[in-house]
Amino acid sequence: MFNLPSPDEAISANCHPLLLFLDDKPIGAIQVDDLSNAVAALRLVAIDPAFQGAGHGRVMLERAEQFVREMGCRMAVVYATPEAAGFYQTVGYDEEDWDEVCMGGIVQMRKNLDP
């Protein structure tokens, strides 16, 4: 279901895989990468299909953004699929090219996280 590093794999100190649980069951995953310069990338965002459409993605994203703020980052960036871009817009992300080597077909988005 989720492709996270196993406990025996080395993880960069700047990489933070996070899980969202519902009743002790993992239903969502997100990877937070500290890109330095007060910017964090939210990657590999996924909610178990059986739990999609119930607000869990929004909750997971809010918690990830709080984690990012606590790391000292003031901006979050994502690579969104065209289908997911609307969701990110509804939670405050704006379309903006921030990665010059991004693959075509991906929507680059960012959100200022200033208090």
LOFI-753017 format. One record per residue: residue in three letters; chain; x, y, z of N, C-alpha, C in turn. Coordinates in steps of 0.001 Angstrom, whole numbers. Example, Ala and Ser with C-alpha at 12.3 -4.5 7.8 and 13.67 -1.06 7.14 Angstrom:
BEGIN
+-----+----+---------+---------+---------+---------+---------+---------+---------+---------+---------+
:  aa : ch :      nx :      ny :      nz :     cax :     cay :     caz :      cx :      cy :      cz :
+-----+----+---------+---------+---------+---------+---------+---------+---------+---------+---------+
: ala :  A :   13190 :   -5690 :    7800 :   12300 :   -4500 :    7800 :   13200 :   -3300 :    7800 :
: ser :  A :   12850 :   -2250 :    7080 :   13670 :   -1060 :    7140 :   12900 :      30 :    7870 :
+-----+----+---------+---------+---------+---------+---------+---------+---------+---------+---------+
//
This chain:
BEGIN
+-----+----+---------+---------+---------+---------+---------+---------+---------+---------+---------+
:  aa : ch :      nx :      ny :      nz :     cax :     cay :     caz :      cx :      cy :      cz :
+-----+----+---------+---------+---------+---------+---------+---------+---------+---------+---------+
: met :  A :     827 :   -1184 :       0 :       0 :       0 :       0 :     873 :    1250 :       0 :
: phe :  A :    1794 :    1390 :     941 :    2654 :    2558 :    1021 :    4093 :    2120 :     811 :
: asn :  A :    4851 :    2898 :      99 :    6240 :    2564 :    -173 :    7137 :    3466 :     664 :
: leu :  A :    7314 :    3113 :    1919 :    8181 :    3860 :    2824 :    9437 :    3034 :    3082 :
: pro :  A :   10544 :    3688 :    3419 :   11762 :    2927 :    3720 :   11511 :    1976 :    4879 :
: ser :  A :   12060 :     788 :    4773 :   11942 :    -147 :    5886 :   12882 :     310 :    6997 :
: pro :  A :   12639 :    -138 :    8225 :   13453 :     331 :    9362 :   14946 :      84 :    9215 :
: asp :  A :   15352 :    -880 :    8395 :   16776 :   -1166 :    8257 :   17433 :    -362 :    7131 :
: glu :  A :   16667 :     449 :    6403 :   17233 :    1280 :    5342 :   17674 :    2628 :    5910 :
: ala :  A :   18786 :    3121 :    5420 :   19271 :    4432 :    5858 :   18365 :    5517 :    5290 :
: ile :  A :   18041 :    6474 :    6137 :   17206 :    7606 :    5732 :   18010 :    8874 :    5978 :
: ser :  A :   17975 :    9766 :    5027 :   18652 :   11047 :    5178 :   18061 :   11799 :    6369 :
: ala :  A :   18899 :   12562 :    7051 :   18430 :   13367 :    8180 :   17432 :   14426 :    7730 :
: asn :  A :   17401 :   14729 :    6443 :   16478 :   15729 :    5913 :   15175 :   15120 :    5405 :
: cys :  A :   15019 :   13816 :    5543 :   13849 :   13097 :    5049 :   13031 :   12588 :    6234 :
: his :  A :   11740 :   12888 :    6218 :   10868 :   12519 :    7337 :    9610 :   11826 :    6819 :
: pro :  A :    9602 :   10490 :    6735 :    8382 :    9793 :    6330 :    7386 :    9794 :    7491 :
: leu :  A :    6146 :   10180 :    7205 :    5118 :   10280 :    8236 :    3901 :    9451 :    7832 :
: leu :  A :    3214 :    8897 :    8817 :    2002 :    8130 :    8578 :     827 :    8768 :    9299 :
: leu :  A :    -337 :    8676 :    8691 :   -1589 :    9090 :    9318 :   -2328 :    7821 :    9727 :
: phe :  A :   -2725 :    7759 :   10986 :   -3430 :    6592 :   11507 :   -4880 :    6940 :   11797 :
: leu :  A :   -5744 :    5965 :   11593 :   -7146 :    6043 :   11992 :   -7438 :    4744 :   12735 :
: asp :  A :   -7772 :    4878 :   14022 :   -8032 :    3688 :   14847 :   -6895 :    2676 :   14743 :
: asp :  A :   -5686 :    3130 :   14932 :   -4481 :    2290 :   14928 :   -4164 :    1652 :   13582 :
: lys :  A :   -4804 :    2102 :   12515 :   -4538 :    1581 :   11175 :   -3931 :    2692 :   10328 :
: pro :  A :   -2784 :    2439 :    9687 :   -2214 :    3476 :    8807 :   -3086 :    3627 :    7566 :
: ile :  A :   -3558 :    4866 :    7337 :   -4411 :    5112 :    6172 :   -3810 :    6148 :    5228 :
: gly :  A :   -2734 :    6795 :    5656 :   -2124 :    7814 :    4810 :    -646 :    7906 :    5058 :
: ala :  A :      63 :    8392 :    4041 :    1511 :    8563 :    4146 :    1919 :    9835 :    3418 :
: ile :  A :    2958 :   10443 :    3936 :    3526 :   11631 :    3310 :    4998 :   11685 :    3693 :
: gln :  A :    5826 :   12114 :    2783 :    7251 :   12282 :    3070 :    7551 :   13771 :    3061 :
: val :  A :    8171 :   14245 :    4124 :    8583 :   15638 :    4231 :   10092 :   15693 :    4046 :
: asp :  A :   10533 :   16445 :    3054 :   11962 :   16629 :    2803 :   12338 :   18078 :    3058 :
: asp :  A :   13284 :   18287 :    3966 :   13798 :   19628 :    4241 :   14753 :   20002 :    3113 :
: leu :  A :   14367 :   20998 :    2315 :   15178 :   21415 :    1172 :   16157 :   22525 :    1531 :
: ser :  A :   16180 :   22943 :    2768 :   16984 :   24054 :    3284 :   16369 :   25379 :    2852 :
: asn :  A :   16957 :   26465 :    3288 :   16430 :   27804 :    2992 :   14978 :   27959 :    3408 :
: ala :  A :   14563 :   27303 :    4503 :   13220 :   27393 :    5074 :   12139 :   26865 :    4142 :
: val :  A :   12492 :   25892 :    3283 :   11537 :   25283 :    2352 :   11514 :   23773 :    2577 :
: ala :  A :   10317 :   23208 :    2590 :   10158 :   21756 :    2696 :    9303 :   21262 :    1540 :
: ala :  A :    9656 :   20110 :    1017 :    8878 :   19473 :     -48 :    8018 :   18383 :     565 :
: leu :  A :    6754 :   18359 :     178 :    5836 :   17307 :     596 :    5727 :   16347 :    -578 :
: arg :  A :    6132 :   15107 :    -353 :    6236 :   14136 :   -1441 :    5496 :   12846 :   -1093 :
: leu :  A :    5257 :   12062 :   -2122 :    4670 :   10733 :   -1958 :    3415 :   10787 :   -1098 :
: val :  A :    2586 :   11783 :   -1338 :    1353 :   11985 :    -575 :     325 :   10952 :   -1027 :
: ala :  A :    -194 :   10173 :     -74 :   -1149 :    9133 :    -438 :   -2108 :    8846 :     709 :
: ile :  A :   -3362 :    8643 :     346 :   -4383 :    8159 :    1275 :   -4899 :    6844 :     705 :
: asp :  A :   -5036 :    5843 :    1560 :   -5592 :    4563 :    1137 :   -6904 :    4842 :     395 :
: pro :  A :   -7069 :    4291 :    -812 :   -8286 :    4567 :   -1590 :   -9587 :    4303 :    -830 :
: ala :  A :   -9601 :    3341 :      69 :  -10811 :    3044 :     837 :  -11196 :    4186 :    1774 :
: phe :  A :  -10260 :    5113 :    2035 :  -10507 :    6210 :    2973 :  -10491 :    7579 :    2296 :
: gln :  A :  -10369 :    7604 :     987 :  -10344 :    8879 :     263 :  -11730 :    9515 :     256 :
: gly :  A :  -11738 :   10838 :     162 :  -12994 :   11575 :      73 :  -13659 :   11856 :    1400 :
: ala :  A :  -12995 :   11554 :    2500 :  -13581 :   11757 :    3827 :  -12833 :   12822 :    4628 :
: gly :  A :  -11941 :   13577 :    3981 :  -11217 :   14640 :    4677 :   -9894 :   14226 :    5278 :
: his :  A :   -9513 :   12962 :    5135 :   -8267 :   12496 :    5737 :   -7042 :   13125 :    5075 :
: gly :  A :   -7085 :   13349 :    3781 :   -5974 :   13991 :    3085 :   -5745 :   15405 :    3590 :
: arg :  A :   -6821 :   16120 :    3798 :   -6726 :   17490 :    4328 :   -6115 :   17484 :    5726 :
: val :  A :   -6553 :   16562 :    6569 :   -6011 :   16456 :    7934 :   -4529 :   16114 :    7881 :
: met :  A :   -4174 :   15138 :    7046 :   -2772 :   14740 :    6953 :   -1912 :   15901 :    6470 :
: leu :  A :   -2396 :   16644 :    5488 :   -1644 :   17780 :    4976 :   -1490 :   18862 :    6044 :
: glu :  A :   -2537 :   19143 :    6794 :   -2448 :   20134 :    7880 :   -1410 :   19723 :    8914 :
: arg :  A :   -1398 :   18449 :    9275 :    -424 :   17965 :   10258 :     994 :   18010 :    9706 :
: ala :  A :    1149 :   17691 :    8427 :    2476 :   17776 :    7799 :    2951 :   19221 :    7758 :
: glu :  A :    2053 :   20145 :    7446 :    2432 :   21564 :    7424 :    2828 :   22048 :    8811 :
: gln :  A :    2154 :   21576 :    9857 :    2548 :   21943 :   11213 :    3930 :   21387 :   11526 :
: phe :  A :    4197 :   20159 :   11121 :    5522 :   19547 :   11293 :    6580 :   20395 :   10588 :
: val :  A :    6280 :   20848 :    9387 :    7196 :   21682 :    8595 :    7479 :   22991 :    9328 :
: arg :  A :    6441 :   23609 :    9871 :    6635 :   24854 :   10638 :    7553 :   24610 :   11836 :
: glu :  A :    7334 :   23498 :   12532 :    8154 :   23177 :   13704 :    9604 :   22915 :   13325 :
: met :  A :    9841 :   22502 :   12069 :   11209 :   22332 :   11570 :   11854 :   23683 :   11270 :
: gly :  A :   11065 :   24742 :   11269 :   11589 :   26067 :   10964 :   11388 :   26485 :    9520 :
: cys :  A :   10658 :   25690 :    8751 :   10400 :   26030 :    7348 :    9196 :   26962 :    7250 :
: arg :  A :    9254 :   27851 :    6286 :    8183 :   28830 :    6084 :    7484 :   28680 :    4744 :
: met :  A :    7867 :   27655 :    3979 :    7219 :   27406 :    2701 :    7197 :   25903 :    2449 :
: ala :  A :    6068 :   25430 :    1911 :    5949 :   24034 :    1493 :    5740 :   24016 :      -9 :
: val :  A :    6362 :   23047 :    -669 :    6206 :   22888 :   -2110 :    5791 :   21454 :   -2395 :
: val :  A :    5042 :   21281 :   -3486 :    4607 :   19947 :   -3895 :    4683 :   19830 :   -5407 :
: tyr :  A :    4877 :   18600 :   -5854 :    4668 :   18233 :   -7247 :    3276 :   17599 :   -7264 :
: ala :  A :    2335 :   18195 :   -7943 :     978 :   17652 :   -7986 :     664 :   17113 :   -9372 :
: thr :  A :    -130 :   16067 :   -9400 :    -668 :   15635 :  -10682 :   -1750 :   16640 :  -11071 :
: pro :  A :   -2056 :   16757 :  -12348 :   -3133 :   17676 :  -12739 :   -4448 :   17373 :  -12006 :
: glu :  A :   -4712 :   16093 :  -11723 :   -5935 :   15720 :  -11015 :   -5924 :   16192 :   -9559 :
: ala :  A :   -4756 :   16287 :   -8941 :   -4656 :   16684 :   -7531 :   -4467 :   18184 :   -7341 :
: ala :  A :   -4148 :   18906 :   -8408 :   -3863 :   20340 :   -8281 :   -5038 :   21106 :   -7681 :
: gly :  A :   -6253 :   20753 :   -8036 :   -7428 :   21430 :   -7487 :   -7529 :   21268 :   -5983 :
: phe :  A :   -7212 :   20069 :   -5488 :   -7210 :   19851 :   -4039 :   -6218 :   20783 :   -3363 :
: tyr :  A :   -5003 :   20837 :   -3900 :   -3988 :   21699 :   -3286 :   -4394 :   23169 :   -3335 :
: gln :  A :   -5048 :   23588 :   -4396 :   -5525 :   24972 :   -4477 :   -6536 :   25268 :   -3378 :
: thr :  A :   -7416 :   24302 :   -3081 :   -8430 :   24536 :   -2046 :   -7828 :   24661 :    -656 :
: val :  A :   -6602 :   24166 :    -463 :   -5966 :   24270 :     853 :   -4834 :   25304 :     850 :
: gly :  A :   -4840 :   26198 :    -133 :   -3944 :   27352 :     -92 :   -2686 :   27291 :    -919 :
: tyr :  A :   -2513 :   26284 :   -1748 :   -1327 :   26196 :   -2593 :   -1582 :   26931 :   -3904 :
: asp :  A :    -545 :   27585 :   -4400 :    -606 :   28305 :   -5672 :     312 :   27628 :   -6671 :
: glu :  A :    -104 :   27629 :   -7923 :     738 :   27075 :   -8980 :    1907 :   28016 :   -9216 :
: glu :  A :    3100 :   27468 :   -9118 :    4311 :   28255 :   -9348 :    5459 :   27314 :   -9659 :
: asp :  A :    6170 :   27586 :  -10728 :    7331 :   26767 :  -11084 :    8475 :   27086 :  -10131 :
: trp :  A :    8874 :   26088 :   -9360 :    9971 :   26260 :   -8403 :   11113 :   25310 :   -8692 :
: asp :  A :   10915 :   24368 :   -9602 :   11961 :   23404 :   -9940 :   12162 :   23418 :  -11449 :
: glu :  A :   13321 :   23888 :  -11879 :   13596 :   24042 :  -13310 :   13701 :   22717 :  -14050 :
: val :  A :   13955 :   21625 :  -13348 :   14129 :   20334 :  -14016 :   12925 :   19412 :  -13803 :
: cys :  A :   11796 :   19964 :  -13460 :   10586 :   19182 :  -13224 :   10103 :   18536 :  -14517 :
: met :  A :    9570 :   17319 :  -14393 :    9033 :   16598 :  -15546 :    7766 :   17274 :  -16049 :
: gly :  A :    7529 :   17141 :  -17334 :    6304 :   17666 :  -17913 :    5087 :   16929 :  -17378 :
: gly :  A :    3955 :   17597 :  -17366 :    2728 :   16982 :  -16886 :    2529 :   17085 :  -15392 :
: ile :  A :    3497 :   17618 :  -14691 :    3414 :   17799 :  -13242 :    3153 :   19269 :  -12953 :
: val :  A :    2274 :   19530 :  -12011 :    1965 :   20899 :  -11605 :    2786 :   21205 :  -10351 :
: gln :  A :    3640 :   22204 :  -10449 :    4440 :   22612 :   -9297 :    3631 :   23631 :   -8495 :
: met :  A :    3570 :   23431 :   -7182 :    2764 :   24299 :   -6337 :    3535 :   24639 :   -5075 :
: arg :  A :    3151 :   25771 :   -4470 :    3804 :   26205 :   -3241 :    2806 :   26893 :   -2326 :
: lys :  A :    3150 :   26916 :   -1044 :    2306 :   27582 :     -50 :    3188 :   28228 :     990 :
: asn :  A :    2966 :   29513 :    1246 :    3660 :   30186 :    2345 :    3038 :   29740 :    3646 :
: leu :  A :    3887 :   29411 :    4614 :    3412 :   28904 :    5889 :    3648 :   29876 :    7030 :
: asp :  A :    3864 :   31126 :    6710 :    4081 :   32122 :    7761 :    2881 :   32156 :    8682 :
: pro :  A :    3155 :   32354 :    9967 :    2045 :   32355 :   10950 :    1053 :   33455 :   10702 :
+-----+----+---------+---------+---------+---------+---------+---------+---------+---------+---------+
//
